Amino acid sequence: MPSATSIPELTLPLPVVAFCKMHDLLTQLDFAQRLVSRLFEPVRSLRLALEPDPETDEEAVVIDVSTDLPPNEAVSRKREYTRRWVEAVPPAAIGKIRLVLDIA
């Protein structure tokens, strides 16, 4: 049984699924979601969307996570997320899945 602070199973938006299949990113997206659930606990909300980068217009999956962690702790954990993400995934995947942190 999942803990009270775990992220509920997400239904992936169809554009996210299509993008991830096209770029072979489903495994990396699963890793990113698990990493977010561990590092940003308690997660208040989690949203996944396919969005263009405002500077380059290149599309990427955006993981928008909202947490009740204190700002200093949330920023520290985002750095940890980034470190683990860069170490774990192929270089081509790094910019295709991005994390946006919403601190209450």
Secondary structure as GFF3:
##gff-version 3
##sequence-region A 1 104
A	DSSP	alpha_helix	14	22	.	.	.	ID=ss1
A	DSSP	alpha_helix	26	39	.	.	.	ID=ss2
A	DSSP	beta_strand	43	52	.	.	.	ID=ss3
A	DSSP	beta_strand	59	67	.	.	.	ID=ss4
A	DSSP	alpha_helix	71	88	.	.	.	ID=ss5
A	DSSP	alpha_helix	91	94	.	.	.	ID=ss6
A	DSSP	beta_strand	97	103	.	.	.	ID=ss7
###
